[in-house]
Amino acid sequence: MAIAYGDTQRHKPNPEPRLLAASQMKINPEECVYVGDAISDFEAATSAGMKFVMYTEGETVAQTSVDSFEALPPLINSL
C-alpha cells in the first residue's frame, strides 16, 4: 500500500496523506509511527496524532531519533 502525491489535495506538513494511509490500513493514527528526516515530516506526523521518529545524524526537533536503519525496529517496538 502506498500513498502518492496525487492521492490527496493537501501535502506535508498537512496531515492528510498520513491520515489517508492510516485509514486505508484500518489503523488509528495514534497507533502509527511515522519515520521522517525533515521538520515538515515531524509537523505532519504530530498534526496527524502519530508518533514520530526522526532519522538524522544531526540535531533534531523530535523527541525520538535514530541515525541507522538497524536501530529502527527496537526503537519502534519500545514506543
C-alpha positions in Angstrom: 0.0 0.0 0.0 1.3 3.4 -0.9 0.0 7.0 -0.9 1.2 9.0 -3.8 1.4 12.8 -4.2 -1.8 12.9 -6.3 -3.8 10.9 -3.8 -4.6 13.9 -1.6 -5.0 17.6 -2.3 -3.0 18.8 0.7 0.6 17.7 1.4 3.0 17.9 4.3 3.1 19.5 6.7 -0.6 18.9 6.4 -1.5 15.5 7.9 -4.0 14.5 5.2 -1.7 11.9 3.4 -0.8 10.3 6.7 -4.4 10.1 7.8 -5.4 8.6 4.5 -2.7 5.9 4.9 -3.8 5.1 8.4 -7.4 4.9 7.2 -6.6 2.6 4.3 -4.7 0.3 6.7 -7.6 0.5 9.2 -5.2 1.7 11.9 -5.8 4.5 14.3 -3.3 7.4 13.8 -2.2 7.0 17.5 -1.0 3.5 16.7 1.2 4.7 13.8 4.9 5.6 13.9 6.0 7.9 11.2 9.7 8.0 10.3 11.0 11.1 8.6 14.0 13.2 8.0 12.6 16.7 7.8 10.8 19.2 10.1 7.8 19.0 7.7 7.6 15.3 8.5 7.6 16.0 12.2 4.9 18.6 11.8 2.8 16.3 9.6 3.1 13.3 12.0 2.3 15.3 15.1 -0.6 17.0 13.4 -2.0 13.6 12.5 -1.6 12.4 16.1 1.1 9.9 15.2 4.3 9.0 17.0 7.4 10.3 15.2 11.0 9.2 14.8 13.4 11.5 13.1 16.1 9.8 11.0 19.1 12.0 11.3 22.8 12.2 12.2 22.5 15.7 13.4 20.3 17.8 15.7 16.6 17.0 15.8 13.3 18.6 16.7 11.8 15.2 17.6 11.8 13.6 21.0 13.0 10.4 19.4 15.6 10.0 16.7 17.9 7.4 15.2 20.9 7.5 12.9 20.8 4.0 11.4 18.1 1.8 9.9 19.2 -1.1 12.2 18.1 1.0 15.2 14.6 1.5 14.0 12.9 -1.9 14.9 13.8 -1.9 18.6 13.1 1.8 18.9 9.6 1.4 17.3 8.9 -1.6 19.5 9.7 0.5 22.6 7.2 3.2 21.7 
